[in-house]
């Protein structure tokens, strides 16, 4: 094997490793939305400190603001199942873009003991920018583009008024 072959193998290995790490991060992130624990540790595991996130419930900047918004938004639901798939990943050095489909099923919090709230489904695409940090890949910008919804959307608190109730859902 000559030096060119070794360098090419190293480049390919790095590319495959980056893609595997990014896919794992995105899968863990989508799954974490159903776990309901949105604290500082959760935020550090997925986002840069200066993250910008555009969601149906508003756009926020900064990890603390994102954590607070996700916590409040997800509190609108008793239970959820989020699925992310079909990631298209483009890596350019220490930056990457990831676009994938997202299907989110939500059981609205209705205050009843039976938890028999209405079901609200949203589907669309998540567009993310990631950066390589000393702790691994992290999301530095994200945008959830809802394409369609079905069912009754949650009633948003007044301070979420900037977001369209017809497009609500994380």
N, C-alpha and C positions, 0 to 999 in steps of 0.2 A: 504494500500500500504506500502510495507516495503522499507527500505533505498536502497536496490539493485534496485528496480523498479524505484525509483526516480532518482538514478544515471544513470541508463540506459536511461531513458526518457531524461535527460539532455544531455547525449552524443548524442542521436539521434537528438534532437532538434538542437544542435550545428552543427552536420553534415548537416542537412537539411538547416539550415541558411547559412552555409558556401557555400554549393552548389548553393543556390539561389543567394547569393551575387556575386559569381564567374560568374554564368551564366549571371546575369544582367550586370556585368562589360564587359564581352566578347561581349554581344549583343550591348551595348552602344558603345564599341570601334569600332566594324565593321560598325555600322551605322554612327559613326563620320567620317569615311573615306569619306563618300559622302557629308558631310556638308562643307568640304573645309576650315575649320578654324583650322590651325595647329600652335598654339601659346603656350606659356608657361603654360597657364591654361589647355589647352588640354593635354599637355604632363604630367603634374602633376596629372591629373584626372585618367590616365591610367598606368603610368610607374614609376618605381623607378628611382632615380637619376643615378644609375650605370647600367641601363638596357643595355643589348646586344640584337641587333636585326639583324637577318639574313634574308635579303630580296632578291628578284631577282635583285634588283638594287644595291646590295652590302651589306656588313655587317658593322654595326656601333656600337660604344660603347658610352654610356652616353645619357642622356635625351636630351641635347641640340643638339647633333649630329643627333640623331634619328629625332627630330622635323624638323631640316633643311633638312634631306634627304627625309622624307615623304612629306614635303612641295614642294620640287623640283620635286620629282617623280610624285606627284598628279597633278602638273601644266602641265604635258604632256597630260592631258585629259580635255575635255570640260565638260563632265558629267560622273558620275560613279554610279553603283549600286553594292554594296558588300553584299553578303549573307554568314553568318556563321551559322553552324548548327551541330547537332549530336555531341555535346560536351561529351567527356569522361573525367570525372573529378576524380582525385585521390587526396584526402586531407590527409596530414600527419602533424598534428599540425599546425604550422604557415607557412607551405609551401604547394603548390599544383601544380599539373601538369594538363594541359588541352590540349586535342587534339580534333580538330574539322575540319569538311570540310569547305572549303571556295570557293565560286564561285564569281568571280569578272568580271563585264561587264563594259567596258570602251569605251567612244566615244572619239577618238583621237582629240586633239586640232589641227585644220587645218588652223586656222587663218581666215577662211571665216566668214562673217556676219551671214550666215545661220546656222553655226555650224554643217554642214553636214559631219563631219569627219567619217573616217572608224571606224568600231567597232572591238574591240579587247577583247577577252574573255580569262580568265585564270581560271583554277580550280586546286585545290589541297588540302593540309592539313596544318593547322596552328598548330604548337606545341609550347606550352607556359609553362613557369614556373612562378608561382605567389608566392608572399610573403604577409603575413598579416602585415600591417603597422598601425600606429596610425590613419591613414586616411582611412583604409579599405584595401581590397586586391588590389595589384598592380602587373603589369607584370614586372618581372625582367629579363626575357630572352624570346625571341620569334624567331621562324624560320618558314617561309612560304615556303613550299615544293610544287612547281608547278608540277602537274602531266601531264597536257595537256593544249594546247592553241589553239585558233582558231582566224583567222583574221590577220590583219596586226599589228605587234607590233609597239610601238612608236619608233621614232628615238631618241636614248639616247644621251645626251650631252657627249662630250669627256671624262669628268671626271667620267662618269658612265661606262667607257669602261671595267671595270673588270666584269661587269654583262653581261651575254649573251643576246643580243637583242631578241633572240627567246624565252626567258623566262621572258622578262620584264613584269611588271604589278604588282601593289600593291595589 
